[in-house]
Amino acid sequence: MPFPEFEMPMVTSNMPRVVLVEPDCDHARQIAQVLVKEGFALTCATSGEEALGTIEETMPDLVVACTELPGMSGGQLARRLRLDALTRNIPILMLTEDASPGVEREGLESGADAYISKSAHPDLMVLRMRALLREGPELLQVDEASRLRRARIVIVNSPREDEDEEEVAEDVPETTLGELLWRDGHTVTSIERSDDLIEGGWLRGADSPDCLVLELGSGDEDLKFCRLLDARRQAVLEAGGIPFRTLGIVEASRFRRQSSGEFFEAGIDDLVPSDIALEALAMRIRTLAQRRMAQDEFRQQEIERQQNALTLEAARAKAEMAEALAQANMELARTNERLLQAQSKLVQTAKMASLGELVAGIAHEINNPLAFTIAHADTVTRTLKRLQGVNASDEAMSLTKKGMSRLESMKLGLQRIQNLVLSLRRFSRLDESSFQKVDVPAALDTALALLAHKLGLGIVVQKDLQAPAELVCQPAFLNQVVMNIISNAADALADMSTDGDIVRGRIVIASRLENGRYEMSVSDDGPGLPPDLRTRIFDPFFTTKPVGTGTGLGLAIAYSVMEAHDGVIEVTDANLPDGRGIGACFRMSLPVRMTEEGPVATGRAA
């Protein structure tokens, strides 16, 4: 609602925001002039319906509403504001022309915080508004837990002379007020005012009163006492506590004078005349006590919320720490596994290097005497042939033939030794970590020659080599991978013997070039591998052989060699035609690139 007679000042963040709901334009203009002059940021409305929209839009610090409104009444407006979670904490000051106890009680029960007459001096209304704003906006509607707690009300009587004690005993309205509040379920205490009353710690402890009801006279001592109480309340507030509320009962004649505003300036929250109806006075006291209890409940909820937040943060930090620890353990386990694999590779590499040097040395040592032994065998053969042409007796001729036969057998044995030495020399090459051109059929023959002691037990080896004969790869691919797989297949077939009788088995070695990959497979018709073992056979130190028979490193090394070639190795069922068992089939696949000289295995140097 605009007010063209005066200019509205610029609103700042520290100005209290007030919504004035008044249908009488003249009276609203008078109130607005006073409030704007006193530094309030004012918004006006002429009806309850308009006020609801304005309050929702501006979220003011205080609502000043007339009890008689067109359409929705002031009490209905207060009730609507108290039902909304966003507006239930806004203090409400009612303006009324009818100051009867019934009207005030109805308004307070609907949710209003205080009442003031429209005819009251504007300065008194400003003081009343500032008293409501002192309570702060962080109020909550009293929940069930707060209703169950009894409000602690203390009635502070003015000090009386000794001669007046009997009169007080005959006329004790405070006792009647106390009985009325007690019947409402509140805890009521009546004490006499003294200077020691403020110095005690009972005003700031856990059992501090919710509302103090003060008898006020016309002297300066009453104002001084109110200021001392207000200072104590400020100390409680600064210490993080919820200060008590104060209601003063002043002489009716002084209440209607402007001088009663001195009590609001001294810190009083509510002020009533001494001739107020008892039920209206009890309603005022209950309203103040409930607002303090609501603030105390809000504070407890806030403390609980902060404690829950701290507990949640500690739990989250603990969970993050546990997750980080679990992640660190996983990284440590993976690192340990890599170390074990690296250690196994180093052990195998060292063993292969030592074995290569040993085999090379032995082959060299055997090759020297073997060479002149074969040469001398040839000399002896020529000599015996010459003796056959010389005239000799029949016995000499028979002995010569027998010597020639034995010598041919010796030469055959020496030739086998020479082939074995050649195979050993090929196997013992120390540069097998580099990529080079390898004759696949020749390398397979070397491997099979070294495994002859295992394959000689009735095991037939079949070859189906459809891939090119030459392949650029690491010699370890054939010397270690294929040889270990053929050795395992021979062991599996040898384990199928029954009652000491050797059962004939079959090993099929096949190769093909398909989709740019060099594929080789080694199949047997043995018992095969159970599915639960196929995921573990490539783990270092895992073996199905008896203790002391195998190290469990052969297939682990084969897997690492295939990784060095960027290849894959897998095991499936063989299912060979006319096979004696399911069998196992190890398939190896290496990526290759075609050159003019043939397929070249790609990969990285180990």
C-alpha positions as CSV (number, residue, x, y, z in Angstrom):
1,M,0.0,0.0,0.0
2,P,1.7,3.3,-1.0
3,F,2.1,6.3,1.2
4,P,2.8,9.3,-1.1
5,E,2.9,11.8,1.8
6,F,6.5,10.8,2.8
7,E,9.4,9.2,1.1
8,M,10.4,5.7,2.1
9,P,14.1,5.5,3.0
10,M,16.5,3.0,1.3
11,V,16.3,-0.4,3.0
12,T,19.6,-1.7,4.4
13,S,20.4,-5.2,5.7
14,N,20.5,-4.2,9.4
15,M,17.0,-2.6,9.3
16,P,14.3,-4.7,11.0
17,R,11.7,-5.8,8.4
18,V,8.1,-5.2,9.5
19,V,4.8,-6.0,7.8
20,L,1.9,-3.7,8.9
21,V,-1.6,-5.1,8.3
22,E,-4.1,-2.3,8.8
23,P,-7.3,-1.6,6.7
24,D,-7.7,2.0,8.1
25,C,-5.5,4.0,5.7
26,D,-5.3,7.1,8.0
27,H,-4.3,5.0,11.0
28,A,-1.8,3.0,8.9
29,R,-0.3,6.2,7.6
30,Q,0.3,7.5,11.2
31,I,1.9,4.3,12.3
32,A,4.0,4.1,9.1
33,Q,5.4,7.6,9.6
34,V,6.5,6.6,13.1
35,L,8.0,3.3,12.2
36,V,9.9,4.6,9.2
37,K,11.3,7.4,11.3
38,E,12.5,4.9,13.9
39,G,14.4,2.9,11.2
40,F,12.1,0.1,10.4
41,A,11.9,-1.3,6.8
42,L,8.1,-1.2,6.4
43,T,5.7,-3.1,4.0
44,C,2.0,-2.5,4.3
45,A,-1.1,-4.6,3.6
46,T,-4.8,-3.9,4.0
47,S,-6.2,-7.4,4.4
48,G,-5.1,-10.8,5.8
49,E,-5.1,-12.4,2.4
50,E,-2.8,-9.7,1.0
51,A,-0.6,-9.9,4.1
52,L,0.0,-13.7,3.6
53,G,1.5,-13.0,0.1
54,T,3.5,-10.1,1.4
55,I,4.9,-12.1,4.3
56,E,5.8,-15.0,2.1
57,E,7.6,-12.7,-0.3
58,T,9.5,-10.6,2.3
59,M,9.9,-13.0,5.3
60,P,9.8,-10.1,7.8
61,D,11.2,-10.0,11.3
62,L,7.9,-8.8,12.8
63,V,4.2,-8.6,11.9
64,V,1.9,-5.9,13.3
65,A,-1.7,-6.7,12.5
66,C,-5.1,-5.3,13.4
67,T,-7.5,-7.7,15.0
68,E,-10.4,-6.5,12.8
69,L,-9.6,-7.2,9.2
70,P,-11.9,-7.5,6.1
71,G,-12.3,-11.2,5.3
72,M,-9.7,-13.0,7.3
73,S,-9.5,-11.8,10.9
74,G,-6.3,-11.0,12.7
75,G,-6.6,-14.1,14.9
76,Q,-7.0,-16.2,11.7
77,L,-4.0,-14.6,10.2
78,A,-1.9,-15.4,13.3
79,R,-3.1,-19.0,13.2
80,R,-2.2,-19.4,9.6
81,L,1.3,-18.0,10.2
82,R,1.8,-20.4,13.1
83,L,0.8,-23.4,11.0
84,D,3.4,-22.7,8.4
85,A,6.9,-23.9,9.2
86,L,8.5,-20.9,7.4
87,T,6.5,-18.3,9.3
88,R,5.7,-19.8,12.7
89,N,8.8,-18.1,14.2
90,I,7.8,-14.6,13.3
91,P,6.6,-12.5,16.3
92,I,3.1,-11.1,16.0
93,L,1.9,-7.8,17.6
94,M,-1.8,-7.3,17.6
95,L,-3.5,-3.9,17.4
96,T,-6.9,-3.8,19.0
97,E,-9.6,-1.3,19.9
98,D,-11.3,-3.8,22.2
99,A,-9.0,-4.5,25.2
100,S,-11.4,-6.9,26.9
101,P,-9.8,-10.0,28.4
102,G,-11.8,-12.3,26.1
103,V,-10.5,-10.7,22.9
104,E,-6.9,-10.7,24.2
105,R,-7.1,-14.3,25.3
106,E,-8.5,-15.4,22.0
107,G,-5.7,-13.6,20.1
108,L,-3.0,-15.0,22.3
109,E,-4.4,-18.5,21.9
110,S,-4.4,-18.1,18.1
111,G,-0.7,-17.4,18.1
112,A,-0.2,-13.7,18.8
113,D,2.7,-12.7,21.0
114,A,1.5,-9.4,22.4
115,Y,-1.4,-6.9,22.3
116,I,-1.4,-3.2,22.3
117,S,-4.2,-0.7,22.0
118,K,-4.6,1.5,18.9
119,S,-4.9,4.4,21.2
120,A,-1.5,3.8,22.8
121,H,1.2,6.3,22.3
122,P,3.3,5.5,19.2
123,D,6.5,5.6,21.2
124,L,5.1,2.8,23.5
125,M,4.2,0.8,20.4
126,V,7.8,1.1,19.1
127,L,9.2,0.0,22.5
128,R,6.8,-3.0,22.4
129,M,8.0,-3.9,19.0
130,R,11.7,-3.6,19.9
131,A,11.0,-5.9,23.0
132,L,9.6,-8.5,20.7
133,L,12.5,-8.2,18.3
134,R,15.0,-8.7,21.2
135,E,13.8,-12.3,21.5
136,G,15.3,-13.1,18.1
137,P,13.9,-14.8,15.1
138,E,15.1,-18.3,15.9
139,L,11.9,-19.5,17.6
140,L,10.1,-22.7,17.0
141,Q,6.6,-23.7,17.7
142,V,6.6,-25.7,20.9
143,D,6.6,-29.4,20.1
144,E,5.3,-32.2,22.2
145,A,8.5,-32.5,24.2
146,S,8.3,-28.9,25.2
147,R,4.7,-29.2,26.2
148,L,5.5,-32.0,28.5
149,R,8.0,-29.9,30.4
150,R,6.5,-27.6,33.0
151,A,7.1,-24.0,32.6
152,R,9.1,-22.5,35.5
153,I,7.5,-19.2,36.6
154,V,8.8,-17.1,39.4
155,I,6.6,-14.3,40.8
156,V,8.9,-11.6,42.3
157,N,7.0,-9.5,44.9
158,S,8.1,-6.0,45.8
159,P,9.6,-5.6,49.3
160,R,7.0,-4.5,51.9
161,E,7.2,-3.0,55.3
162,D,6.6,-5.2,58.3
163,E,3.4,-3.4,59.2
164,D,1.9,-4.3,55.8
165,E,2.5,-8.1,56.2
166,E,-0.9,-8.8,57.6
167,E,-2.6,-6.8,54.8
168,V,-0.6,-8.8,52.3
169,A,-1.8,-12.0,54.0
170,E,-5.4,-10.9,53.6
171,D,-5.2,-9.8,50.0
172,V,-2.8,-12.0,48.0
173,P,-3.6,-11.7,44.3
174,E,-0.2,-13.2,43.6
175,T,-1.2,-16.4,45.4
176,T,-4.4,-16.4,43.3
177,L,-2.3,-15.9,40.2
178,G,0.1,-18.6,41.3
179,E,-2.8,-21.0,41.9
180,L,-4.2,-20.3,38.4
181,L,-0.8,-20.9,36.8
182,W,-0.3,-24.0,38.9
183,R,-3.6,-25.5,37.8
184,D,-2.4,-25.0,34.2
185,G,0.5,-27.4,34.9
186,H,3.3,-24.8,35.5
187,T,5.8,-24.8,38.3
188,V,5.2,-21.5,40.3
189,T,7.5,-20.0,42.9
190,S,6.9,-16.7,44.8
191,I,9.8,-14.8,46.2
192,E,10.6,-11.4,47.6
193,R,12.7,-9.0,45.5
194,S,16.2,-8.3,46.9
195,D,19.6,-7.3,45.5
196,D,20.9,-10.8,46.2
197,L,18.3,-12.2,43.9
198,I,20.3,-11.2,40.8
199,E,23.7,-12.2,42.0
200,G,22.7,-15.8,42.5
201,G,23.4,-18.4,39.8
202,W,19.8,-19.7,39.6
203,L,19.0,-17.2,36.7
204,R,21.4,-18.9,34.3
205,G,21.5,-22.5,35.3
206,A,19.7,-25.5,33.8
207,D,16.8,-24.9,36.1
208,S,16.6,-21.2,35.4
209,P,13.1,-19.7,35.3
210,D,11.2,-19.3,32.0
211,C,9.4,-16.2,33.1
212,L,9.8,-13.7,35.9
213,V,6.7,-11.8,36.9
214,L,7.7,-8.5,38.6
215,E,5.7,-6.2,40.7
216,L,6.8,-2.7,39.7
217,G,6.1,0.6,41.4
218,S,6.8,4.1,40.5
219,G,10.3,4.6,42.0
220,D,13.7,4.5,40.4
221,E,14.6,1.4,42.3
222,D,12.2,-0.6,40.1
223,L,13.9,0.7,36.9
224,K,17.3,0.0,38.4
225,F,16.2,-3.6,39.2
226,C,14.9,-4.1,35.6
227,R,18.2,-2.9,34.2
228,L,20.2,-5.3,36.4
229,L,17.9,-8.2,35.2
230,D,18.5,-7.2,31.6
231,A,22.2,-7.1,32.1
232,R,22.1,-10.6,33.6
233,R,20.0,-11.7,30.6
234,Q,22.6,-10.3,28.2
235,A,25.3,-12.2,30.0
236,V,23.3,-15.4,29.7
237,L,22.8,-14.7,26.0
238,E,26.5,-14.0,25.4
239,A,27.4,-17.3,27.2
240,G,25.3,-19.2,24.7
241,G,22.2,-19.7,26.9
242,I,18.6,-18.8,26.5
243,P,17.7,-15.9,28.7
244,F,14.5,-15.8,30.8
245,R,11.5,-13.6,29.9
246,T,10.2,-10.8,32.1
247,L,6.7,-9.4,32.6
248,G,6.1,-6.3,34.7
249,I,2.9,-5.4,36.5
250,V,2.8,-1.6,36.9
251,E,0.2,0.7,38.5
252,A,-2.7,1.3,36.1
253,S,-2.3,5.1,36.2
254,R,1.4,4.9,35.3
255,F,0.8,2.3,32.6
256,R,-1.5,4.7,30.7
257,R,1.1,7.4,30.9
258,Q,4.0,7.6,28.5
259,S,6.4,7.1,31.4
260,S,5.6,3.4,31.3
261,G,7.9,3.2,28.3
262,E,10.9,3.5,30.6
263,F,10.4,-0.1,31.6
264,F,10.6,-1.3,28.0
265,E,13.8,0.7,27.6
266,A,15.1,-1.0,30.8
267,G,14.6,-4.4,29.2
268,I,11.1,-5.6,30.2
269,D,9.5,-7.9,27.6
270,D,5.9,-7.2,28.4
271,L,4.1,-4.7,30.6
272,V,0.6,-4.9,31.9
273,P,-1.5,-2.6,34.2
274,S,-2.3,-3.7,37.7
275,D,-6.0,-3.8,37.0
276,I,-5.7,-6.4,34.2
277,A,-8.0,-9.3,34.4
278,L,-6.4,-12.3,36.0
279,E,-7.0,-14.7,33.1
280,A,-5.5,-12.2,30.7
281,L,-2.5,-11.8,32.9
282,A,-2.0,-15.6,33.1
283,M,-2.3,-15.8,29.3
284,R,0.4,-13.2,28.9
285,I,2.7,-15.1,31.3
286,R,2.0,-18.4,29.6
287,T,2.8,-16.9,26.2
288,L,6.2,-15.5,27.4
289,A,7.1,-18.8,29.1
290,Q,6.2,-20.9,26.0
291,R,8.3,-18.7,23.8
292,R,11.3,-19.1,26.1
293,M,10.7,-22.9,26.2
294,A,10.5,-22.9,22.4
295,Q,13.9,-21.2,22.2
296,D,15.3,-23.6,24.7
297,E,14.0,-26.5,22.8
298,F,15.5,-25.1,19.6
299,R,18.8,-24.7,21.3
300,Q,18.7,-28.3,22.5
301,Q,17.8,-29.4,18.9
302,E,20.6,-27.4,17.5
303,I,23.1,-28.9,20.0
304,E,21.9,-32.3,19.1
305,R,22.1,-31.5,15.4
306,Q,25.7,-30.3,15.8
307,Q,26.6,-33.4,17.8
308,N,25.0,-35.6,15.2
309,A,26.9,-33.7,12.5
310,L,30.1,-34.3,14.4
311,T,29.3,-37.9,14.9
312,L,28.5,-38.2,11.2
313,E,31.7,-36.5,10.2
314,A,33.7,-38.7,12.5
315,A,32.0,-41.8,11.1
316,R,32.6,-40.5,7.6
317,A,36.2,-39.8,8.4
318,K,36.5,-43.3,9.9
319,A,34.9,-44.8,6.9
320,E,37.2,-42.9,4.6
321,M,40.1,-44.0,6.6
322,A,39.0,-47.6,6.5
323,E,38.4,-47.3,2.8
324,A,41.9,-45.7,2.3
325,L,43.3,-48.5,4.5
326,A,41.5,-51.1,2.5
327,Q,42.8,-49.5,-0.7
328,A,46.3,-49.4,0.7
329,N,46.0,-53.1,1.6
330,M,44.8,-53.9,-1.9
331,E,47.7,-51.9,-3.4
332,L,50.1,-53.7,-1.0
333,A,48.7,-57.1,-1.9
334,R,49.0,-56.3,-5.6
335,T,52.5,-55.0,-5.2
336,N,53.4,-58.1,-3.2
337,E,51.9,-60.3,-5.9
338,R,53.9,-58.4,-8.5
339,L,57.0,-58.8,-6.4
340,L,56.4,-62.6,-6.1
341,Q,55.9,-62.8,-9.8
342,A,59.0,-60.8,-10.5
343,Q,60.9,-62.9,-8.0
344,S,59.7,-66.1,-9.7
345,K,60.7,-64.7,-13.1
346,L,64.1,-63.7,-11.7
347,V,64.5,-67.1,-10.2
348,Q,63.4,-68.8,-13.4
349,T,65.6,-66.5,-15.5
350,A,68.6,-67.1,-13.3
351,K,67.9,-70.9,-13.4
352,M,67.6,-70.8,-17.2
353,A,70.7,-68.7,-17.5
354,S,72.7,-71.0,-15.2
355,L,71.2,-74.0,-17.0
356,G,72.2,-72.5,-20.4
357,E,75.7,-71.9,-19.3
358,L,75.9,-75.4,-17.8
359,V,74.5,-77.0,-20.9
360,A,76.7,-75.0,-23.1
361,G,79.8,-76.0,-21.0
362,I,78.8,-79.7,-21.0
363,A,78.0,-79.7,-24.7
364,H,81.4,-78.1,-25.4
365,E,83.2,-80.6,-23.2
366,I,81.3,-83.6,-24.7
367,N,81.7,-82.3,-28.3
368,N,85.5,-82.2,-28.2
369,P,86.1,-85.9,-27.3
370,L,83.0,-86.8,-29.3
371,A,84.6,-85.3,-32.4
372,F,87.8,-87.3,-32.3
373,T,86.0,-90.4,-31.2
374,I,83.8,-90.2,-34.3
375,A,86.9,-89.5,-36.4
376,H,88.8,-92.6,-34.9
377,A,85.7,-94.7,-35.5
378,D,85.9,-93.8,-39.2
379,T,89.6,-94.8,-39.2
380,V,88.9,-98.1,-37.5
381,T,86.1,-98.7,-40.1
382,R,88.5,-98.1,-43.0
383,T,91.1,-100.3,-41.4
384,L,88.7,-103.2,-40.9
385,K,87.6,-102.9,-44.5
386,R,91.2,-103.2,-45.7
387,L,91.7,-106.3,-43.5
388,Q,88.8,-107.9,-45.3
389,G,90.7,-107.8,-48.6
390,V,93.7,-109.6,-47.1
391,N,93.9,-113.4,-47.3
392,A,93.1,-114.6,-43.9
393,S,91.5,-117.6,-42.2
394,D,87.9,-118.0,-41.8
395,E,88.1,-117.2,-38.1
396,A,89.8,-113.9,-38.9
397,M,87.2,-113.0,-41.4
398,S,84.4,-113.8,-39.0
399,L,86.0,-111.6,-36.3
400,T,86.4,-108.8,-38.8
401,K,82.7,-108.9,-39.8
402,K,81.7,-108.9,-36.1
403,G,84.0,-105.9,-35.5
404,M,82.5,-104.0,-38.4
405,S,78.9,-104.7,-37.1
406,R,79.8,-103.5,-33.6
407,L,81.5,-100.4,-35.0
408,E,78.4,-99.4,-37.0
409,S,76.4,-99.6,-33.8
410,M,78.9,-97.5,-32.0
411,K,78.8,-94.9,-34.8
412,L,75.0,-94.8,-34.6
413,G,75.2,-94.2,-30.8
414,L,77.9,-91.5,-31.3
415,Q,75.6,-89.8,-33.9
416,R,72.8,-89.7,-31.4
417,I,75.1,-88.2,-28.9
418,Q,76.2,-85.6,-31.5
419,N,72.5,-84.7,-32.2
420,L,71.8,-84.4,-28.5
421,V,74.7,-82.1,-28.0
422,L,73.5,-80.0,-31.0
423,S,70.1,-79.8,-29.4
424,L,71.6,-78.8,-26.1
425,R,73.6,-76.0,-27.8
426,R,70.5,-74.7,-29.5
427,F,68.5,-74.7,-26.2
428,S,71.3,-73.0,-24.3
429,R,71.3,-69.8,-26.3
430,L,71.6,-66.9,-23.9
431,D,70.1,-64.2,-26.2
432,E,66.6,-65.7,-26.0
433,S,65.1,-62.5,-24.6
434,S,65.6,-60.7,-28.0
435,F,63.3,-61.0,-31.0
436,Q,64.9,-63.0,-33.8
437,K,64.0,-65.4,-36.7
438,V,63.2,-68.9,-35.4
439,D,62.7,-72.1,-37.4
440,V,59.6,-73.4,-35.8
441,P,59.8,-77.0,-37.0
442,A,63.5,-77.3,-36.1
443,A,62.8,-75.7,-32.7
444,L,60.0,-78.2,-32.0
445,D,62.3,-81.1,-33.0
446,T,64.9,-79.8,-30.5
447,A,62.3,-79.6,-27.7
448,L,61.0,-83.0,-28.5
449,A,64.5,-84.4,-28.5
450,L,65.1,-83.0,-25.0
451,L,61.8,-84.6,-23.9
452,A,62.5,-87.9,-25.4
453,H,62.9,-89.6,-22.0
454,K,59.3,-88.6,-21.2
455,L,57.8,-89.2,-24.7
456,G,59.4,-92.6,-25.0
457,L,56.8,-94.1,-22.7
458,G,54.4,-95.1,-25.5
459,I,53.3,-91.5,-26.3
460,V,52.8,-90.6,-30.0
461,V,53.4,-87.0,-31.0
462,Q,51.6,-85.7,-34.1
463,K,52.3,-82.4,-35.9
464,D,49.9,-80.4,-38.0
465,L,52.0,-77.3,-38.8
466,Q,50.1,-75.2,-41.3
467,A,51.6,-71.8,-40.4
468,P,54.8,-70.6,-42.0
469,A,58.0,-72.4,-40.9
470,E,59.9,-69.2,-39.9
471,L,58.6,-66.8,-37.2
472,V,60.3,-63.7,-35.7
473,C,59.8,-64.0,-31.9
474,Q,61.7,-64.7,-28.7
475,P,63.2,-68.2,-28.7
476,A,61.8,-68.5,-25.2
477,F,58.4,-68.8,-26.9
478,L,59.4,-72.3,-28.1
479,N,62.1,-73.2,-25.7
480,Q,60.1,-72.6,-22.6
481,V,56.4,-72.1,-23.4
482,V,55.8,-75.0,-25.9
483,M,58.4,-77.2,-24.1
484,N,56.7,-76.8,-20.7
485,I,53.2,-77.4,-22.1
486,I,54.4,-80.6,-24.0
487,S,56.2,-81.7,-20.8
488,N,52.9,-81.3,-18.8
489,A,51.0,-83.1,-21.4
490,A,53.4,-86.0,-21.2
491,D,53.1,-86.1,-17.4
492,A,49.3,-86.1,-17.7
493,L,49.4,-89.1,-20.1
494,A,51.9,-91.0,-18.0
495,D,49.6,-90.6,-14.9
496,M,46.9,-92.6,-16.8
497,S,48.9,-95.9,-16.6
498,T,46.9,-98.8,-15.1
499,D,48.4,-101.5,-12.9
500,G,51.9,-100.6,-14.1
501,D,51.0,-101.0,-17.7
502,I,51.8,-98.0,-20.0
503,V,48.8,-96.8,-21.9
504,R,49.5,-95.3,-25.2
505,G,48.6,-91.6,-25.5
506,R,48.7,-88.9,-28.1
507,I,49.9,-85.3,-28.3
508,V,48.9,-83.1,-31.2
509,I,50.9,-79.9,-32.0
510,A,49.2,-77.7,-34.5
511,S,49.8,-74.2,-35.9
512,R,48.0,-71.9,-38.3
513,L,48.0,-68.3,-39.4
514,E,44.5,-66.8,-39.0
515,N,43.3,-63.2,-39.0
516,G,46.8,-61.8,-38.8
517,R,47.7,-63.9,-35.7
518,Y,50.0,-66.8,-35.3
519,E,48.2,-69.5,-33.4
520,M,49.7,-72.7,-32.0
521,S,48.0,-75.4,-29.9
522,V,49.2,-78.4,-27.9
523,S,46.4,-81.0,-27.3
524,D,46.4,-84.3,-25.5
525,D,43.9,-87.0,-24.9
526,G,44.6,-87.3,-21.2
527,P,42.2,-86.7,-18.2
528,G,42.0,-82.9,-18.8
529,L,41.8,-80.0,-16.4
530,P,38.8,-79.4,-14.1
531,P,37.2,-75.9,-14.6
532,D,38.0,-74.8,-11.1
533,L,41.8,-75.3,-11.7
534,R,41.9,-73.5,-15.1
535,T,42.0,-70.0,-13.5
536,R,44.8,-71.0,-11.1
537,I,47.3,-72.9,-13.3
538,F,49.0,-69.8,-14.4
539,D,49.6,-68.6,-10.8
540,P,53.2,-68.8,-9.7
541,F,54.1,-71.9,-7.6
542,F,50.7,-73.5,-8.2
543,T,51.0,-77.1,-9.3
544,T,48.9,-80.3,-9.3
545,K,51.9,-82.5,-9.1
546,P,53.0,-84.2,-5.9
547,V,55.3,-82.4,-3.5
548,G,58.9,-82.4,-4.8
549,T,57.9,-83.2,-8.3
550,G,57.3,-79.7,-9.8
551,T,58.0,-76.1,-8.9
552,G,54.7,-74.6,-10.3
553,L,56.7,-72.1,-12.3
554,G,56.5,-73.5,-15.8
555,L,53.0,-72.2,-16.8
556,A,53.6,-68.9,-14.9
557,I,56.7,-68.3,-17.0
558,A,54.7,-69.3,-20.1
559,Y,52.1,-66.7,-19.3
560,S,54.7,-64.0,-18.8
561,V,56.4,-64.9,-22.1
562,M,53.0,-64.6,-23.9
563,E,52.5,-61.2,-22.3
564,A,55.9,-60.1,-23.6
565,H,54.6,-61.0,-27.1
566,D,51.3,-59.2,-26.5
567,G,49.7,-62.6,-26.9
568,V,47.2,-64.7,-25.0
569,I,47.2,-68.3,-23.7
570,E,44.1,-70.2,-22.7
571,V,43.2,-73.7,-21.9
572,T,40.1,-75.6,-23.0
573,D,39.0,-79.2,-23.5
574,A,40.8,-81.0,-26.3
575,N,38.2,-83.7,-27.3
576,L,40.6,-85.3,-29.9
577,P,39.0,-87.8,-32.3
578,D,39.3,-91.3,-31.0
579,G,40.8,-89.9,-27.8
580,R,41.0,-91.9,-24.6
581,G,39.9,-89.0,-22.4
582,I,38.7,-85.4,-22.5
583,G,42.2,-84.0,-22.6
584,A,43.5,-80.5,-22.4
585,C,44.2,-78.0,-25.2
586,F,46.5,-75.1,-24.6
587,R,46.0,-72.4,-27.3
588,M,48.6,-69.7,-27.8
589,S,47.9,-66.7,-30.1
590,L,50.5,-64.0,-31.1
591,P,49.9,-60.9,-33.2
592,V,52.1,-60.9,-36.3
593,R,52.8,-58.6,-39.2
594,M,53.5,-59.9,-42.6
595,T,56.8,-59.1,-44.3
596,E,58.4,-60.3,-47.5
597,E,60.2,-62.9,-45.5
598,G,57.1,-64.2,-43.7
599,P,55.1,-63.5,-40.5
600,V,56.8,-61.5,-37.7
601,A,55.5,-61.8,-34.2
602,T,54.9,-58.4,-32.7
603,G,55.4,-57.6,-29.0
604,R,57.9,-56.0,-26.6
605,A,61.3,-57.2,-25.5
606,A,61.1,-58.9,-22.1
